[in-house]
Amino acid sequence: MAVTGLARYLAGPVTLVQFSSAQCAPCRAAQRICAAVAAETDGVRHVELAAEEHLDLVRELGIWRTPTVLVVDASGTVRHRVSGVPGRAALLGAVELVGSRRTVEV
């Protein structure tokens, strides 16, 4: 099911939506990994959102901790979710599967 509140942040086939907190060291590590994956992968965009400024989405998506990274397809459907700092290889694999439109098991 597509999350309508995410629509304004989506661009291209795959968007990495990262929920972060201001004083969160793991969030900075997740930001570096997501930004690198987006920079080196065609059709992937990275968007970082401050969880405290997007409480409507936090509630709608069931975000319980930061960082949380969502891999979202072009239709706005969350296809993969990682709580904590994502592994680079695992994130690349999820992006590849979402880009190919196959379902990713969480």
C-alpha positions in Angstrom: 0.0 0.0 0.0 1.3 3.4 -0.9 1.9 6.0 1.8 0.4 9.3 0.5 2.5 11.5 2.9 5.6 10.3 1.2 4.6 11.3 -2.3 6.2 14.8 -2.1 9.6 13.3 -1.3 9.7 10.7 -4.1 11.8 11.1 -7.3 12.7 8.4 -9.7 12.3 4.6 -9.5 13.7 4.3 -5.9 13.9 6.7 -3.0 15.8 6.1 0.2 13.8 7.9 2.9 15.8 8.2 6.1 14.2 9.3 9.4 16.8 10.9 11.7 17.2 12.8 15.0 19.4 15.8 15.5 21.8 14.4 18.1 22.0 10.9 16.7 25.4 9.6 15.8 24.1 6.4 14.1 21.9 8.7 11.9 25.1 10.4 10.6 26.5 7.0 9.7 23.3 6.0 8.0 23.2 9.3 6.1 26.7 8.6 4.6 25.8 5.1 3.5 22.5 6.2 2.0 24.0 9.2 0.2 26.8 7.0 -1.2 24.3 4.4 -2.5 22.2 7.1 -4.1 25.2 8.8 -5.7 26.5 5.6 -7.3 23.2 4.0 -8.3 21.2 5.4 -11.2 17.6 6.2 -10.4 18.0 6.3 -6.7 17.4 9.4 -4.5 18.2 9.9 -0.8 16.0 12.1 1.4 16.7 12.6 5.1 13.8 13.7 7.3 14.0 14.9 10.8 11.6 12.6 12.7 10.6 15.3 15.2 9.5 17.5 12.3 7.5 14.8 10.5 5.4 13.3 13.3 2.5 12.6 11.0 4.7 10.3 8.8 6.4 8.8 11.9 3.1 7.7 13.2 1.7 6.6 9.8 4.8 4.5 9.1 5.4 3.1 12.6 8.9 4.6 13.0 10.0 3.6 16.5 13.7 4.6 16.4 16.2 6.6 14.5 17.8 6.0 12.1 15.1 4.2 10.1 15.7 3.9 6.4 12.8 3.0 4.0 13.3 1.9 0.4 10.3 3.2 -1.4 9.3 2.5 -5.0 8.0 5.1 -7.5 4.4 4.4 -6.5 5.1 5.3 -2.9 5.0 1.8 -1.6 7.5 1.0 1.2 9.3 -2.1 -0.1 12.1 -2.5 2.5 12.8 -1.1 6.0 15.9 -1.0 8.1 16.0 0.2 11.7 19.5 1.2 12.7 22.5 1.8 10.4 22.0 -0.2 7.2 24.7 -2.3 5.8 25.9 -1.0 2.5 25.7 -4.3 0.7 22.3 -5.1 2.1 21.0 -1.7 1.1 22.4 -2.0 -2.4 20.7 -5.4 -2.7 17.3 -4.0 -1.5 17.6 -1.1 -4.0 18.4 -3.5 -6.8 15.4 -5.7 -5.9 13.0 -2.7 -5.6 14.3 -1.3 -8.9 13.5 -4.6 -10.5 10.0 -4.5 -8.9 10.4 -7.7 -7.0 9.3 -7.8 -3.3 11.9 -7.6 -0.6 11.3 -9.6 2.6 12.1 -7.6 5.7 
